[in-house]
Amino acid sequence: MDINQVAPQLIGQSLWSGWLMFWATLWPLVLGFCLSGLVQACASRNAMDRVMGSHKPGAILRSSGLGMVSSSCSYAASAMSKNLFARGADFIAAQVFMVASTNLVIELGLVLIVLLGWQFAAAEFIGGPLMIILLAWWGTHLFPDRLTRPAQERLRESAIANAVDDDSSNAEHLGSRLRSPATWANAASYALADLTMLRKELLIGFVVAGMLSTLVPDSLWQIVFMQNQGIWTSVQNALIAPLIAIISFVCSVGNVAMAAALWTGGVSFGGVIAFIFADLITLPLLLIYRKYYGPRLALRMLLGLWLLMSISGLIVEGLFRISGLIPAIRMHAGQNLSIGWNSTTWLNLVALSVLLMAWWLARNKTRFGGGAGYALDPICGMQVEKANAPATRKRNGKQFWFCSDHCAEHFDQKADPQPKATAEFSQDNSIDVGKQDKDPVCGMTVNSAKPGSQREHAKETILFCSSRCAQHFDEEPATYVKESTDPICGMKVHIKPSTPHRQKGQIHAWFCSDHCAETFDSRA
C-alpha cells in the first residue's frame, strides 16, 4: 500500500475525529465558560491572601472555594497562586487554590459529561477534593518551611503585584450584583476572554486527540500501559498517565479530549483521571515553577503533585469499581456522533447564539457600566482584575496588565506587541501613564481621561477606579484625603503630588496655588 495515498486519508480521518469531538462538546464549552464568567464577575477575590494565611481546615476550604470561582487556565492559576504566596498566603493553601482552579470548575465538568460520560465528571469532582485533602494532610512533609519560607521572601522582594487591596467589590450583595447590567457585561467579557485565552489549548487538544485515536494502534498503548494484570495494571496506569501529560504540553480543558483518546486506547479509569489531574505538571509549567520557587521546591512540587494525582486516581477507581460505576464500553461522544439535524446541532446553534449575545454585551460593556477595574491581557486575551493582576509592564508611556508572568515575558520579547483580543477590548488593555491619578480608597492607578467615577471635594476633583470606591469615599472622606491650610490665604488644601509645597526646616506648608507659594517665598 502506497504511503503517499494512505497518509492523506489517515490525516483526514484524524482531523475529522477531532472535529467530531469538538462538535460534541461545543455547547457545554460555551455554557461552562458563560457560567464561569458569571461566577467570576459576581465573586470577590480581594484580600484572598488574608484568608489563606494557614493550612488549617477553614483556610483550606476557603482556598478551594476561591479556586473554584477563578479561571480554569493552568498558567493563570499558577501565577495567581504564586502571587498569593508572595503576599503572605500559606504555601499549601496557595497550592490548594491552584488545584481547585483547574480541577473543580464548571466548564471541565460539563465537557467531561458530554465527551466521556457522567462517571468521569463525578470522578473528577470526587478526586479533586480528595487530592486537596491529601495535599493539606501531607503538605507540611512535602513542602517544609525550610524550603517555602526562603522562596516566599524572594518573591516578596520582587513581587510585581500591588500590595494594596481593593475591597470595593464587597460593597454589593449577590442579589444586587445579579440585577446590575454591569455584572452581566463583565461576565460576558470574562467568558469571551477565557475562550480566547484557551483557544490554542483547545485546538491542540482536539487535533492531538484525533490523531491519537486514529493513528496510534491499540498495541502501542498496550506497550506503554500495562494490561490485564489486575491491581498492578491500575497502579502502573495511574503512575504513567501523568508522565504523558507532562510531555504533551496540553493543559486546562484541552486535555479532556486527549483523556478521551487514552480511555478508548485501553488506559484504566484511574489512569485517565490521573491524566486529567496532571495538567498542573506539564513541562512548561514545571519550568515556570522552577523560576518562581527555585529548583528544589519545583522538584518537590513535581514529585509531590505527581504522587497525589496518581494516588487520588487510584482511590477514585477503587471507589467506582466497588460501586460498579466504571463504564463497561470504552468510547467517547465523538465516535458515535454524526453531523446532522440532531439534538447536538440544535444545542450548538443555541450556544452560538448565546456566544454572539455575549460578544455584543462585552463590546458594549461601558454602556452598561462594566469594565471598571478590569483590563485584558494583551497576549492571551484573559480578563484581569487590575488590583489582583499577577504581572504588569509599562511601555511607551502605557501600562499593561497580565494574567501571569508567562504572558508578561512573551510581551517583553515582542518589539511592538499588539493585543490579541478584539478591537472592542483594546481600550481597556492599557492606560496612558502620563495621564493618571491614584484612587485614594484602594490605591489603584486611574486613567484621568476615563475614570470609573469622580467627586468634587475641597474645590478639587478626586478620581476613582469605580463607583464603589467613590461610595466608600462619600461615607468618610476625611479618612482618605489629607488636608492642610494655605498659610497665605487660609484656604483648605487637598494634598496631592501636584499641590504646591514648601519646606522650611521641620515645617511643611502646602498652598492652593503657585501664586500663594511665591508669596510665601517672598516673605521668607
Secondary structure, DSSP 8 states (H G I E B T S, - for coil): --HHHHHHHHHHHHHHHHHHHHHHHHHHHHHHHHHHHHHHHHS--TTGGGG-SS-SHHHHHHHHHHHHTS---HHHHHHHHHHHHHTT--HHHHHHHHHHHHHS-HHHHHHHHHHT-HHHHHHHHHHHHHHHHHHHHHHHHHS-HHHHHHHHHHHHHH--S-SS---GGGGS-HHHHHH-HHHHHHHHHHHHHHHHHTHHHHHHHHHHHHHHHHHS-HHHHHHHS--S-THHHHHHHHHHHHHHHHHH---GGGHHHHHHHHHHTT--HHHHHHHHHGGGG-HHHHHHHHHHH-HHHHHHHHHHHHHHHHHHHHHHHHHHHHHT-S-SS---GGGS--SSSSHHHHHHHHHHHHHHHHHHHHHTGGGGT--TTEEE-TTT--EEEGGG-SEEEEETTEEEEESSHHHHHHHHH-SS---SS-HHHHTTSEEETTSEEE-TTT--EEETTS-SEEEEETTEEEEESSHHHHHHHHH-HHHH--EEE-TTT--EEE--TTS-EEEETTEEEE-SSHHHHHHHHHH-
